[in-house]
Amino acid sequence: MQPPPNEGKDLFFRVFSLLATTALLSACGGSNPFIDNNTDETPAEVETDDPSTSNSLFLFDQANGLTLNDVVFDPANGGELIINNLPFDGPTGRYTKLRDQGDAAVFRNVQTATTGVLDYYAVYVHRNDVQAFAAIGEDWADFGYGGANLKRTGFNLPQGVGEYIYTGKYAGLRKLQDSTAAHRLEIVTGDAEILLDVLDFDPQGNILGAITGSVTDRKRTTIGNTALIDLPRLNLKLVSFDGPTATFKDGIAGTVGLNGSDRDTGTFQGFFGGADGSEIAASIMVEGISEEQRVSFEVIDWTITENVTSIVNNIPVVTAVTRTGSVRGLNDTNREAVETSVQSGLAVGFLSAPTTDIPVGATTTITTETEIITGEGRAREIGVLVTEQQ
């Protein structure tokens, strides 16, 4: 496995030439080698239909770059993923483990001098009866190609009191677009909670019940493992589920920005796992602004009264002159550097006001102000969660 790339690595001409030819290329070539190693390899066709089955749910939308249509965890060689239908991730679709991050395992595609020429990353979380995967390419100028997949060994609805709490872990990949940050991809982890009411709402055909939840403590790093500021709580709005398949789709997901309006918006879907319905897995995709941060800074207002002598008709005249002024911790001198830190996802500490321009002996009033600074570009986050009934 190659070491992680430099976080500021230029896209170089290879990416742009690939982008120009992407429309002519359907996917990474070769059949999926992870089901039967004795199967003859043949070129894979572009999958235009959702590949989901009763126990395998994909986040799939060919027109939106969500092309991943198969993924398997292979315990060989310390654990590898084999992923299909992501262009230029390598002819075998094999991903080796980069590191553990929280409860998630992080993987990177296998590369040679001439294959796997674009960097792709994947995250994997699991419980006893459910597995969850998400993957996305780093080098694309736009959001590129990726997807997510949930797997379960079997399913049922929980039988009992009717209301349940599930807790577990979340892992995701956050791709930046049109951002001036040095990095283009982030790994996100968090704590997941799902609330389930099987009895209400009353059934309408096969649709019944209520599911809602959240992902909190959303930590993120660059691929090179540089810690960035936390992301806001990810809310999963109420959705009902299909009883016979124990599956839910088209849920609304999102975050709230610092100004109280929507920051990220998107959807989530998932299903129950296990013979007793004791596990729930879900995939989530949201898009929104790349960065925002509330910056706090010191403001010093000053006043000074001084005696000024002037000559009037050859006679010295002393006049009391009052001057006022203000200095700010966020100012024209440091604003560009502060905006660069915000764009990079780095925490901006409290900004003290410079005092060199305050006259000696001035009376001062010190206050604190804040300003919300928003970064350039947008971000798409594809994530998955796995939870257990408490």
C-alpha positions in Angstrom: 0.0 0.0 0.0 1.3 3.4 -0.9 1.5 6.1 1.9 -1.2 8.8 2.1 -0.8 11.5 -0.5 0.4 15.0 0.3 -2.7 16.9 1.4 -2.0 19.7 -1.0 -1.2 17.5 -4.0 -1.9 19.2 -7.3 -4.5 17.4 -9.5 -1.8 17.7 -12.3 -2.7 17.2 -16.0 -3.6 13.5 -15.5 -6.9 14.3 -13.8 -8.0 16.8 -16.3 -7.3 14.5 -19.2 -9.2 11.8 -17.5 -12.1 14.1 -16.9 -12.2 14.9 -20.6 -12.5 11.2 -21.4 -14.8 10.1 -18.6 -17.9 10.2 -20.8 -16.3 7.6 -23.0 -15.5 5.2 -20.2 -18.1 3.2 -18.4 -16.2 1.9 -15.3 -13.1 0.1 -14.2 -12.7 -2.8 -16.5 -12.9 -6.5 -15.6 -15.5 -8.6 -13.8 -15.9 -8.5 -10.1 -13.2 -11.0 -8.8 -14.4 -11.3 -5.3 -17.3 -13.8 -5.6 -15.6 -16.6 -7.4 -11.9 -16.5 -8.1 -12.3 -19.2 -10.7 -14.7 -17.2 -12.8 -13.3 -15.9 -16.1 -12.9 -12.2 -16.2 -15.0 -10.3 -18.7 -15.5 -6.5 -19.1 -18.1 -5.1 -16.8 -21.0 -3.2 -18.2 -22.2 0.1 -16.8 -25.0 -0.6 -14.3 -28.0 1.6 -15.0 -30.5 -0.1 -12.7 -30.4 -0.1 -8.9 -28.4 -3.2 -7.9 -30.1 -3.4 -4.5 -31.5 -6.7 -3.3 -33.5 -7.7 -0.2 -30.3 -7.9 2.0 -28.1 -5.5 0.1 -29.2 -1.8 -0.1 -27.2 0.6 -2.3 -27.0 4.4 -2.5 -27.2 4.3 -6.3 -27.8 7.1 -8.8 -25.8 6.8 -12.0 -26.7 10.4 -13.1 -25.4 11.8 -9.8 -22.1 9.9 -9.7 -23.3 7.2 -7.3 -22.2 4.2 -9.4 -20.8 1.8 -6.8 -22.7 -1.5 -7.4 -20.9 -4.1 -5.4 -18.5 -4.3 -2.4 -17.2 -7.2 -0.4 -15.0 -7.3 2.7 -12.2 -9.8 2.2 -10.5 -10.8 5.5 -7.4 -11.9 3.6 -4.2 -9.8 3.9 -5.3 -8.1 7.1 -8.7 -7.2 5.6 -9.4 -5.7 2.2 -12.4 -4.3 0.3 -13.2 -5.2 -3.3 -15.4 -2.5 -4.9 -16.9 -2.5 -8.3 -18.0 0.2 -10.8 -15.8 3.2 -9.8 -13.8 4.5 -12.7 -10.0 4.5 -12.5 -9.8 2.9 -9.1 -7.8 0.0 -10.5 -8.7 -3.1 -12.6 -9.2 -5.4 -9.5 -11.2 -2.9 -7.5 -9.1 -3.9 -4.5 -8.7 -1.5 -1.5 -6.2 -2.1 1.3 -6.5 -0.8 4.8 -5.0 2.6 5.5 -5.8 2.9 9.2 -8.6 2.6 11.9 -10.3 5.8 12.8 -12.7 5.5 15.7 -14.8 2.4 15.1 -14.3 2.7 11.3 -11.7 1.1 9.1 -10.4 3.4 6.3 -9.2 1.9 3.0 -7.4 3.2 -0.1 -7.5 1.7 -3.6 -4.4 -0.3 -4.8 -2.4 1.7 -7.3 0.4 1.0 -9.8 2.3 3.3 -12.1 -0.4 2.8 -14.8 -3.5 1.6 -12.9 -5.7 2.9 -10.2 -4.4 6.3 -11.2 -7.1 8.2 -9.2 -7.1 8.1 -5.4 -10.2 6.5 -4.0 -11.0 5.9 -0.3 -13.6 3.9 1.5 -14.9 3.4 5.1 -16.3 0.3 6.6 -18.3 -0.3 9.9 -20.2 -3.3 11.0 -22.0 -5.1 13.7 -22.9 -8.8 14.1 -25.7 -8.8 11.5 -25.1 -5.7 9.4 -22.2 -4.2 7.4 -21.9 -0.8 5.9 -19.5 0.7 3.3 -19.0 4.1 1.7 -16.5 5.1 -1.0 -15.7 8.2 -3.0 -12.9 9.4 -5.3 -10.6 12.2 -4.2 -9.1 13.6 -7.4 -12.2 14.5 -9.4 -12.7 18.3 -9.9 -16.4 17.9 -9.0 -17.9 15.4 -6.6 -16.8 12.6 -8.8 -17.9 9.0 -8.3 -18.7 7.0 -5.2 -21.6 5.3 -3.4 -22.6 3.3 -0.3 -23.8 -0.2 0.4 -25.6 -1.8 3.4 -25.6 -5.6 3.9 -27.5 -7.8 6.4 -27.5 -11.5 7.1 -31.2 -11.6 7.7 -34.0 -9.4 9.1 -37.1 -9.2 11.2 -38.9 -6.5 13.1 -38.3 -6.3 16.8 -41.0 -7.9 18.9 -41.7 -6.4 22.3 -42.8 -3.1 23.7 -42.9 -1.3 20.4 -40.5 1.6 21.1 -36.8 1.2 20.9 -33.5 3.1 21.0 -30.5 2.0 18.9 -27.0 3.4 19.3 -23.8 2.9 17.3 -21.3 4.5 15.1 -21.1 6.5 11.9 -18.4 6.8 9.3 -18.3 8.9 6.2 -16.3 10.6 3.4 -16.7 14.3 2.7 -15.6 15.5 -0.8 -14.9 19.2 -1.4 -15.8 20.9 -4.7 -14.6 24.4 -5.8 -12.8 24.8 -2.5 -9.5 26.6 -2.1 -8.5 24.3 0.8 -5.3 22.4 0.4 -7.1 19.1 0.9 -10.1 17.7 -1.1 -11.4 14.8 1.0 -12.1 14.3 4.7 -12.9 11.3 6.9 -15.8 11.9 9.2 -16.8 9.8 12.3 -19.5 10.2 14.8 -22.0 8.7 17.3 -25.3 7.5 15.9 -28.7 7.2 17.6 -31.9 5.8 16.0 -35.3 6.0 17.6 -37.9 3.5 16.5 -41.7 3.3 17.1 -43.1 0.1 15.5 -46.7 0.7 16.6 -47.2 4.3 15.4 -48.0 5.5 12.8 -50.7 3.0 12.0 -50.1 1.0 8.9 -51.0 2.3 5.5 -50.7 -0.8 3.4 -47.2 -2.1 4.1 -45.9 1.3 5.4 -46.0 1.8 9.1 -44.1 3.0 12.2 -41.7 5.9 12.7 -37.9 6.2 12.6 -35.9 9.2 13.4 -32.3 9.8 14.7 -29.1 11.8 14.6 -25.4 11.7 14.3 -23.5 13.7 16.9 -19.9 14.3 17.9 -19.0 14.5 14.2 -15.2 14.5 14.1 -13.2 14.9 10.9 -9.7 14.7 9.6 -7.9 15.0 6.3 -6.6 11.9 4.6 -3.3 12.7 6.2 -5.0 12.6 9.6 -4.9 16.3 10.4 -7.7 17.1 12.8 -10.3 19.7 11.6 -13.1 21.5 13.5 -16.1 19.4 14.3 -19.1 19.3 12.0 -22.6 20.1 13.2 -25.2 17.5 14.3 -26.7 15.5 11.5 -30.4 15.2 11.9 -32.4 12.3 10.4 -36.0 13.4 10.1 -38.9 11.1 10.8 -39.7 8.4 8.1 -41.8 5.3 8.1 -40.7 1.9 7.0 -41.9 -1.0 4.8 -43.0 -3.8 7.1 -42.4 -6.9 4.8 -38.9 -5.8 3.9 -38.0 -4.0 7.1 -36.6 -1.2 4.9 -36.9 2.6 5.0 -36.1 5.0 2.2 -36.3 8.7 1.2 -35.8 10.0 4.7 -34.7 13.7 4.9 -31.3 14.4 6.4 -29.6 17.7 7.2 -27.7 20.0 9.4 -28.4 23.5 10.8 -25.9 26.3 10.1 -24.6 28.9 12.5 -27.2 31.4 11.3 -30.1 29.0 12.1 -30.9 28.0 8.5 -30.1 24.7 6.7 -26.5 24.1 6.1 -26.5 20.6 4.6 -29.5 18.8 3.0 -29.9 15.3 1.7 -31.5 11.9 2.3 -31.0 8.7 4.2 -32.2 5.1 3.8 -31.6 1.8 5.6 -33.0 -1.4 7.0 -33.3 -3.6 10.1 -30.9 -6.5 10.6 -30.8 -9.7 12.6 -33.4 -12.4 13.3 -34.8 -10.2 16.1 -34.4 -6.8 14.4 -31.8 -5.8 17.0 -29.7 -3.9 14.5 -30.3 -1.0 12.1 -28.0 0.2 9.4 -28.4 3.3 7.2 -26.6 5.3 4.5 -26.7 9.1 4.3 -25.8 11.6 1.7 -25.9 15.4 2.3 -24.5 18.4 0.4 -23.9 21.9 1.6 -21.4 24.7 2.0 -17.8 23.6 2.4 -17.1 25.5 5.7 -18.4 28.0 8.2 -17.0 29.2 11.5 -18.1 31.8 14.0 -15.0 33.8 14.7 -14.8 35.8 18.0 -12.6 38.9 18.3 -11.9 41.7 20.6 -13.0 45.3 20.0 -11.4 48.2 21.9 -13.0 51.6 21.6 -10.8 54.4 23.0 -11.3 58.0 24.0 -8.7 60.6 24.9 -8.9 64.3 25.7 -5.7 66.3 25.3 -4.8 69.9 25.7 -3.8 71.4 22.3 -2.1 74.7 22.2 -2.6 77.0 19.2 -1.5 80.6 18.5 -4.3 83.1 18.0 -3.3 86.7 17.4 0.1 85.9 18.7 -1.4 84.6 21.9 -1.2 80.9 23.0 -4.6 79.4 23.3 -5.1 76.0 25.0 -8.0 74.0 23.9 -9.2 70.6 25.1 -9.5 68.2 22.1 -11.2 64.9 22.4 -10.3 62.0 20.0 -11.9 58.6 19.6 -11.0 55.5 17.8 -11.5 51.8 17.6 -9.3 48.8 17.0 -10.6 45.3 16.1 -9.1 41.8 16.4 -10.5 40.9 13.0 -9.2 43.6 10.6 -7.9 44.2 7.2 -4.5 43.1 8.1 -5.4 39.5 9.3 -8.7 38.9 7.5 -7.2 37.0 4.6 -5.3 34.7 6.9 -8.4 34.1 9.0 -10.4 33.2 5.9 -7.7 30.8 4.8 -7.9 29.0 8.2 -11.7 28.8 8.0 -11.5 27.5 4.4 -9.1 24.8 5.6 -11.4 23.7 8.4 -8.9 24.8 11.1 -10.1 26.4 14.3 -9.6 30.1 14.6 -8.9 31.1 18.1 -10.0 34.3 19.9 -8.5 37.3 18.1 -7.1 40.0 20.3 -7.2 43.6 19.1 -3.8 45.3 18.4 -3.0 48.0 20.9 -0.1 49.8 19.3 -2.4 52.5 17.8 -4.1 53.4 21.1 -2.7 56.6 22.5 -1.1 56.4 25.9 -3.5 57.5 28.6 -6.7 56.8 26.6 -9.8 55.5 28.3 -10.8 52.2 26.7 -13.9 50.1 26.5 -13.4 46.4 25.6 -16.1 44.2 24.1 -16.3 41.0 22.2 -17.9 40.6 18.8 -18.4 37.6 16.5 -18.7 37.1 12.7 -19.7 34.1 10.8 -17.2 33.4 8.0 -18.3 31.0 5.2 -15.8 29.1 3.0 -15.9 28.9 -0.8 -17.2 25.9 -2.6 -19.5 23.0 -1.5 -19.1 19.6 0.1 -20.8 16.2 -0.4 -20.7 13.7 2.4 -21.5 10.1 1.9 -21.7 8.1 5.2 -23.0 5.0 6.8 -24.1 4.0 10.3 -24.6 0.8 12.2 -26.5 0.6 15.5 -27.6 -1.9 18.1 -30.8 -2.0 20.2 -30.3 -0.9 23.7 
